[in-house]
Amino acid sequence: MKQLIYPIVLLATCIGCTSDLPENPETGPFLQLLSVEMPENAETKSTVTTQTITEVQTYVTKATAGTDQGADYSTPASAKFTNGNGGWSTNTQIEIQNPAWINACYPANAIVNDNKVLTTAVTINSSQGFGTSSGSNQQIDYLYSDRADATSSSRAIVLTMHHALAKVSFRINKSNSVSETMTLTNIDILSRSSLLQKGSGTMRLIDGTLNGLTTTDSIKLTGSTVLAIQQSTPNVSCLVAPMNAIESVLSFALTVKVGDVSRTFSTASVPAVQWKKGNHYTYHITINKMGGSLTDVTIDKWKTDASPNTSIGI
């Protein structure tokens, strides 16, 4: 009988000690990132996808009822997470004891908390490349996250990211009446009301709003793309800042080389345009040696949305 008593007493002692076990030595009481997701990832229209996001910058604030953002949670309040070896990790440990809110941005740029407004710096190019020159001045695809919640009992979070910019694409083909080689070398996007934006500014992490940019009446796209008669997918794309109002006089000037001769075609204005963040706008243009026609405009989410069409002449 005595042989049974000692094991039972030992088992009871061990059970009573489980609540005093130390934190997991690999994670501790610190913020953890399980995954980064994008609602648009079902399609491949975006420049950045879940598979290509390798790092994000997070910022932790106190969960304060009635506010968009609370005060800084701790020191440090910001941590960069990097995806590698099958998971997300950081060299900056943020201890989570009380309820916290987490916002994030991509690329992993510095985040500033200015009077409870979280922002990160952005730069919008007024000139972008396509074709062989696209790598030299390609616009960065800025992302912001939905707010994630963390507590002392739930420190592992999932971030859902969204595009702060709009995507504009062109599906340009040559007419089947043209036998010569036609090479597109330039597209000027023209806004009579100067509702295009460029320069250095900031992005609000709570909703992706851009501030501090300067207005401009044009965005220039340059490169070299040989046009085909049957062009089923966009052959030129760019990322642009959303418009703050409706542009009633938006047009495009296309420079096309036919043999050794370059010609520029200007489209009629596209009515009631307001590019919005997270949307993808595709303009289909057919060109012959004397002119051309813009046959339709497609607007959708970088995932899915309605696709209204507009017919316009050049």
Secondary structure, DSSP 8 states (H G I E B T S, - for coil): -HHHHHHHHHHHHHHHHGGG----TTTTTB-EEEEEE-GGGGSS-SSS-GGG--EEEEEEEE--TTSSS-SB-SSS-EEEEEEETTEEE-SS--B--S-EEEEEEES---EEEETTEEEEEEEE-SEEE-GGGTTTS-----EEE--EEEBTTB-EEEEEEEESSEEEEEEEEE-TT--S-EEEEEEEEEETT--EEEEEEEEETTT--EES-EEESEEEEEEEEE--SS--S-SEEEEE---SS-BS-EEEEEEEEETTEEEEEE---BSSB---TTEEEEEEEEE-SS-EEEEEEEEEESS--------EE-
